[in-house]
Amino acid sequence: MSKNTVKPGLTRTRTKRAKRQVETTEFDAFARRILRAYARRVAAGDIEALQSLAALSTDVDAMTRLAVTGLRQPPYRYSWSEIADRLGVSRQAVQMRYGDRADRIALDERLTRAGLGVTVATLAQVFADHHPGSPAASVCPGCGFRYPDGVTDCPTNATVRPLLYRRRGEDKQALSVLTPDQLADLHNPKAARTNRTATRRAAQPTPPASRPEPTLFGLSDGRASA
């Protein structure tokens, strides 16, 4: 039998990577089983939990955003093309959805530093710092993001809001940094969004009324006026 010439260091590295891939696959299957079990419980008559089940899609999007941010940072530095390939979309699409400020948007550094281990206290402070405050505000006070028409959250708070709402019971003391208006907004974002959008539109200047076209000798559209 020939002598094994494979370096031990390389063998351990390959084994470790393969093990991690298996563990991730098993974790993925476990998460899917939990979701299916959750859906069966709701389908069995728990209609009050239907809204919470539907809200999980927002949580998944927020977690995906944080995961993509981590993959883009050192030591991994995955390219947009590599991430897009795994998501089954174009590079431009994934860049527009999850890109940083150089590409489209930027998340608060406190989120990118903490990653998936972000605490409730950090989420609450970031939410407070990026909260619009004034209903008529046109830019985020935390990052300067200019709200498009109908949008009332900057990219950071769009990521933080569902996570903070979902985890608010883990550390109730952490929510003490929020004002009463911010707490109300967190618990009823739809009403707050409607109010801010209406207030912002009402604050916009009204365009001057157009004047009627002048007529010649009382004639309009080729006909004599009555």
C-alpha positions in Angstrom: 0.0 0.0 0.0 1.3 3.5 -0.9 2.1 6.0 1.8 -0.6 8.7 2.4 0.9 11.9 1.1 -2.1 14.2 1.9 -1.1 16.9 4.4 -3.0 16.4 7.7 -3.9 20.1 7.8 -5.7 19.9 4.5 -7.6 16.8 5.5 -8.9 18.4 8.7 -10.0 21.6 6.8 -12.0 19.6 4.3 -13.6 17.5 7.0 -14.6 20.5 9.0 -16.1 22.3 6.0 -18.1 19.2 5.1 -19.4 18.8 8.6 -20.5 22.4 8.8 -22.4 22.0 5.5 -24.3 18.9 6.9 -25.1 20.8 10.1 -26.5 23.7 8.1 -28.6 21.4 6.0 -30.0 19.7 9.0 -30.7 23.0 10.7 -32.5 24.2 7.6 -34.7 21.0 7.6 -35.4 21.6 11.3 -36.6 25.2 10.7 -38.9 24.1 7.9 -40.4 21.4 10.2 -41.1 24.1 12.8 -42.8 26.3 10.2 -45.0 23.4 9.0 -46.0 22.6 12.6 -46.8 26.2 13.2 -49.0 26.3 10.1 -50.8 23.1 11.2 -51.6 24.6 14.6 -53.1 27.7 13.0 -55.0 25.6 10.5 -56.4 23.6 13.4 -58.5 26.7 14.5 -56.1 29.2 16.0 -57.1 32.1 13.8 -55.6 34.6 16.2 -52.1 33.4 15.4 -52.6 33.8 11.6 -51.2 37.3 11.6 -48.1 36.3 13.5 -47.5 33.4 11.1 -47.8 35.7 8.1 -45.4 38.2 9.8 -42.6 35.6 9.7 -42.0 36.4 6.1 -40.9 39.9 7.2 -38.6 38.4 9.8 -37.1 36.1 7.3 -36.4 39.0 4.9 -34.7 41.0 7.8 -32.6 38.0 8.8 -31.6 37.5 5.1 -30.5 41.1 4.9 -28.3 40.7 8.0 -26.9 37.4 6.7 -26.0 38.9 3.3 -24.3 41.8 5.1 -22.2 39.3 7.0 -21.2 37.4 3.9 -20.1 40.6 2.2 -17.8 41.6 5.1 -14.4 40.3 6.1 -13.2 37.6 6.3 -15.6 36.2 3.7 -16.1 39.0 1.2 -18.4 37.1 -1.1 -19.2 38.9 -4.3 -22.7 40.1 -5.4 -22.5 37.5 -8.2 -21.9 34.7 -5.8 -24.8 35.7 -3.5 -27.1 36.3 -6.4 -26.3 32.8 -7.8 -27.4 31.2 -4.5 -30.6 33.2 -4.4 -31.4 32.5 -8.0 -31.7 36.2 -9.0 -29.6 38.6 -11.0 -26.6 40.4 -9.5 -28.4 43.8 -10.0 -31.5 42.5 -8.2 -29.7 41.3 -5.1 -27.6 44.5 -5.1 -30.6 46.7 -5.2 -32.3 44.7 -2.4 -29.4 44.2 0.0 -26.7 46.5 -1.2 -24.7 49.0 1.0 -24.6 52.8 0.5 -22.2 52.5 -2.4 -24.8 50.3 -4.2 -28.1 51.6 -2.9 -28.5 51.8 0.9 -26.6 51.2 4.2 -27.6 49.6 7.4 -26.7 51.1 10.8 -23.2 50.0 11.7 -24.5 48.7 15.1 -26.5 46.1 13.2 -23.7 45.1 10.8 -21.3 44.7 13.7 -23.6 42.6 15.8 -25.0 40.5 12.9 -27.4 37.7 13.8 -26.4 38.1 17.5 -27.9 41.6 17.8 -29.5 42.2 21.2 -32.9 43.7 22.0 -31.2 46.7 23.6 -29.3 47.4 20.4 -32.5 47.0 18.3 -34.4 49.4 20.5 -31.7 52.1 20.5 -31.3 51.8 16.7 -35.1 52.0 16.2 -35.2 55.1 18.4 -32.3 56.8 16.6 -33.8 56.2 13.1 -37.5 56.8 14.0 -39.0 59.6 11.8 -40.3 61.5 14.8 -42.2 64.3 13.1 -45.1 62.9 10.9 -44.0 65.3 8.2 -40.4 64.4 8.3 -38.9 63.9 4.8 -35.6 62.3 5.8 -34.5 59.9 8.5 -32.9 61.7 11.4 -30.5 58.8 11.9 -29.0 58.3 8.5 -30.4 61.0 6.2 -32.3 58.6 4.0 -34.9 60.5 2.0 -38.3 58.8 2.2 -39.9 58.2 -1.2 -43.6 58.8 -1.5 -45.5 56.2 0.6 -42.3 55.1 2.5 -42.0 56.0 6.2 -39.0 53.8 7.2 -35.4 54.1 6.2 -33.7 50.7 5.3 -32.3 50.4 8.8 -35.7 50.7 10.5 -37.4 48.5 7.9 -34.9 45.8 9.0 -35.1 46.6 12.8 -38.9 47.0 13.2 -40.0 43.4 12.7 -37.1 42.0 14.7 -37.7 44.4 17.7 -41.5 43.7 17.6 -40.9 40.0 17.6 -38.3 40.0 20.4 -39.8 42.8 22.5 -40.7 40.4 25.3 -37.1 39.2 25.7 -35.9 42.4 27.4 -38.8 44.7 28.3 -36.4 47.1 30.1 -34.6 47.7 26.8 -37.8 49.3 25.4 -37.5 52.1 28.0 -35.4 54.1 25.6 -38.5 54.5 23.3 -40.9 57.4 23.6 -44.6 56.8 23.9 -45.0 57.7 20.2 -42.3 55.3 19.2 -43.8 52.5 21.3 -47.2 53.1 19.7 -45.6 53.1 16.2 -43.8 49.8 17.0 -47.1 48.1 18.1 -49.3 49.6 15.4 -47.1 50.5 12.4 -49.9 50.5 9.9 -51.8 53.3 11.7 -48.6 55.3 12.2 -47.6 54.9 8.5 -51.0 56.1 7.3 -50.8 59.1 9.6 -47.3 60.1 8.5 -48.0 59.6 4.8 -51.2 61.8 5.1 -49.4 64.5 7.1 -46.4 64.6 4.8 -48.7 64.9 1.7 -50.7 67.7 3.4 -47.5 69.6 4.1 -46.4 69.6 0.5 -47.1 73.0 -1.3 -50.2 73.1 -3.4 -49.5 73.8 -7.1 -51.0 77.0 -8.4 -54.4 76.6 -10.1 -54.2 76.8 -13.8 -55.9 79.8 -15.5 -58.3 79.4 -18.4 -57.0 80.0 -21.9 -57.9 83.5 -23.1 -60.5 83.7 -25.9 -60.7 86.0 -28.8 -64.0 88.1 -29.0 -65.7 85.6 -26.8 -64.9 82.7 -29.1 -63.8 79.4 -27.6 -63.2 76.1 -29.4 -64.3 77.7 -32.6 -67.8 78.4 -31.3 -69.3 81.7 -30.2 -70.0 82.0 -26.5 -73.5 82.2 -25.4 
